[in-house]
């Protein structure tokens, strides 16, 4: 696996668009109890039943947080009321402030792994944001000076008046206990609840002066990882809407691929609005080569594609058979080269049978991905290629044999001859230092090692 990582590190990568500051709170039972007491258990339970899709007032936040703790599932809910930032800042002491946003996390990870060249782009780069990028000589931000493309370290490229996006992340641990009325709740799994800022000032796009230089960036890299589309709003007060930004996003992908067929991976994230979810899926999935998502997101995608019964089954039962079936539908309908699914207990690739990589090679790629994520969970971050070895010491989760058994059953019951489908159990850290960025780490490890294996075969 170290050899495969070395091959991956020879590549140059581009990543965009979303970066933010992650303000992290490590939750305990006392903090949760204080919130419930402040609003009253009855009010919290009533709002939980209403299941608000966005946070407009503090009670929306408390209700969705308690729901996440009760189920033990990681969740992300948008904060749309900018005035609430003061309420959060007065109610919580942030334990850590660090780089957040998929593009930012991925850029720092690739730079710390000593990839040959990492170009990161975000349309908003305030000084506070720029300082959260690691100080590595292989990390660059694209600028246009005197009509030419110039690459500088992000810390040398910030703009004084750019807005900063702050996402508040509430990390929770399995075993945390609190009372909700007469019920004592014990959190079943470790995870996180993200309150993601969705304000008008933060937009997902490429600045007009840089857009003509995207083909030049495409020529300089081997692959691109794009993310952050969940931050697009359906409508803006200046008359622009999601359709406008998605048309621009399509142009960006086509420009990146214009001079060279750069492989593009889209990292999908939960989008609460079904309307926006459909727009992102139908506009962008057909233009990219690879998509990464977790099991909840695969259900959201299937729901948007019209497979609501299958989506409900995945949400309710979480069976591998349904995930395989759903993955086959997505890869066919969206004409993807590869779909990567990451869950707490297993990772899966679904490709068509004519994919140049063998099932063994695809498995190797997933092995690298789960090992990288295990290292991050163990250490809290990856600071050098050597940190990867820490992940090799992490055991596979206890459900590994069960996962393999269910997978073999699924393959027998479903028609899979036209596909290559591989699954591996995850390496699971019992007491992770942090769970933030693990999905991004898996997808980055999987996609870059996938490209490295294609290159080793002479097909990239």
QUIPE-V476183 format. One record per residue. RES is the residue in one letter. SS is DSSP state (a for helix, b for strand, c for the rest). BURIAL is I if it has 16 or more other ideal C-beta (glycine too) atoms within 10 Angstrom, else O. Layout:
res	ss	burial
RES	SS	BURIAL
RES	SS	BURIAL
//
This chain:
res	ss	burial
X	c	I
X	a	O
X	a	O
X	a	I
X	a	I
X	a	O
X	a	I
X	a	I
X	c	I
X	c	O
X	c	I
X	b	I
X	b	I
X	b	I
X	b	I
X	b	I
X	c	I
X	c	I
X	c	I
X	b	I
X	b	I
X	b	I
X	b	I
X	b	I
X	b	I
X	b	O
X	c	I
X	c	O
X	a	I
X	a	O
X	a	I
X	a	I
X	a	O
X	a	O
X	a	I
X	a	I
X	a	O
X	a	O
X	a	O
X	c	O
X	a	O
X	a	O
X	a	O
X	a	I
X	a	O
X	a	O
X	a	I
X	a	I
X	a	O
X	a	O
X	c	O
X	c	I
X	c	O
X	b	O
X	b	I
X	c	O
X	c	O
X	a	I
X	a	I
X	a	I
X	a	I
X	a	I
X	a	I
X	a	I
X	a	I
X	a	I
X	a	I
X	a	I
X	a	I
X	a	I
X	a	O
X	c	I
X	c	I
X	c	I
X	b	I
X	b	I
X	b	I
X	b	I
X	b	I
X	c	I
X	c	I
X	a	O
X	a	O
X	a	I
X	a	O
X	a	O
X	a	O
X	a	I
X	a	O
X	a	O
X	a	O
X	c	I
X	c	O
X	c	I
X	c	O
X	b	O
X	b	O
X	b	I
X	b	I
X	b	I
X	c	I
X	a	I
X	a	I
X	a	I
X	a	I
X	a	I
X	a	I
X	a	I
X	a	I
X	a	I
X	a	I
X	a	I
X	c	I
X	c	I
X	c	I
X	c	O
X	b	I
X	b	I
X	b	I
X	b	I
X	b	I
X	c	I
X	c	I
X	c	I
X	c	I
X	c	I
X	a	O
X	a	O
X	a	I
X	a	I
X	c	O
X	c	I
X	c	I
X	c	I
X	c	O
X	c	I
X	c	O
X	c	I
X	b	I
X	b	I
X	b	I
X	b	I
X	b	I
X	b	O
X	b	O
X	c	O
X	c	O
X	b	O
X	b	O
X	b	O
X	b	O
X	b	O
X	c	I
X	a	I
X	a	I
X	a	O
X	c	I
X	c	I
X	c	O
X	c	O
X	c	O
X	c	I
X	c	O
X	c	I
X	c	I
X	b	I
X	b	I
X	b	I
X	b	I
X	b	I
X	b	I
X	b	I
X	c	I
X	c	O
X	c	O
X	c	I
X	b	O
X	b	I
X	b	O
X	b	I
X	c	O
X	c	O
X	b	O
X	b	O
X	b	I
X	b	O
X	c	I
X	c	O
X	c	O
X	c	I
X	b	I
X	b	I
X	b	I
X	b	I
X	b	I
X	b	I
X	b	I
X	c	I
X	c	I
X	c	O
X	c	O
X	c	I
X	c	I
X	c	I
X	c	I
X	c	I
X	c	O
X	a	O
X	a	O
X	a	I
X	a	O
X	c	O
X	c	I
X	a	I
X	a	I
X	a	O
X	a	I
X	a	I
X	a	O
X	a	I
X	c	I
X	c	I
X	b	I
X	b	I
X	b	I
X	b	I
X	b	I
X	c	I
X	a	I
X	a	I
X	a	I
X	c	I
X	c	I
X	c	O
X	b	O
X	c	O
X	c	O
X	c	O
X	c	O
X	c	O
X	b	O
X	a	I
X	a	O
X	a	O
X	a	I
X	a	I
X	a	O
X	a	I
X	a	I
X	a	O
X	a	O
X	a	I
X	a	I
X	a	O
X	a	I
X	a	I
X	c	I
X	c	O
X	c	O
X	c	O
X	c	O
X	c	I
X	b	I
X	b	I
X	b	I
X	b	I
X	b	I
X	c	I
X	c	I
X	c	I
X	c	I
X	c	I
X	c	I
X	a	O
X	a	O
X	a	I
X	a	I
X	a	I
X	a	I
X	a	I
X	a	I
X	a	O
X	a	I
X	a	I
X	a	I
X	a	O
X	a	I
X	c	I
X	c	I
X	b	I
X	b	I
X	b	I
X	b	I
X	b	I
X	a	I
X	a	I
X	a	I
X	a	I
X	a	I
X	a	I
X	a	I
X	a	I
X	a	I
X	a	I
X	c	I
X	c	O
X	c	I
X	a	O
X	a	O
X	a	I
X	a	I
X	a	O
X	a	I
X	a	I
X	a	O
X	a	O
X	a	O
X	c	O
X	c	O
X	a	I
X	a	I
X	a	I
X	a	I
X	a	I
X	a	I
X	a	I
X	a	I
X	a	I
X	a	I
X	a	I
X	a	I
X	a	O
X	a	I
X	c	I
X	c	O
X	c	I
X	c	I
X	b	I
X	b	I
X	b	I
X	b	I
X	b	I
X	c	I
X	c	I
X	c	I
X	b	I
X	b	I
X	b	I
X	b	I
X	b	I
X	b	I
X	b	O
X	c	O
X	c	O
X	c	I
X	c	O
X	c	I
X	c	O
X	a	O
X	a	O
X	a	I
X	a	I
X	a	I
X	a	I
X	a	I
X	a	I
X	a	I
X	a	I
X	a	I
X	a	I
X	a	I
X	a	I
X	a	I
X	a	I
X	a	I
X	a	I
X	a	I
X	a	I
X	a	I
X	c	O
X	c	I
X	c	I
X	c	O
X	c	O
X	a	O
X	a	O
X	a	I
X	a	I
X	a	O
X	a	I
X	a	I
X	a	O
X	c	O
X	c	I
X	c	O
X	b	I
X	c	I
X	c	O
X	c	I
X	a	I
X	a	O
X	a	O
X	a	I
X	a	O
X	a	O
X	a	I
X	a	I
X	a	O
X	a	O
X	a	I
X	a	I
X	a	O
X	a	O
X	c	O
X	c	O
X	c	I
X	c	O
X	c	O
X	b	I
X	b	I
X	b	I
X	b	I
X	b	I
X	b	I
X	b	I
X	c	I
X	b	I
X	c	I
X	c	I
X	c	O
X	c	O
X	c	I
X	c	O
X	c	I
X	c	I
X	c	I
X	c	I
X	a	I
X	a	I
X	a	I
X	a	I
X	a	I
X	a	I
X	a	I
X	a	I
X	a	I
X	a	I
X	a	I
X	a	I
X	a	I
X	a	I
X	a	I
X	a	I
X	a	I
X	a	O
X	a	O
X	c	O
X	c	O
X	c	O
X	c	I
//
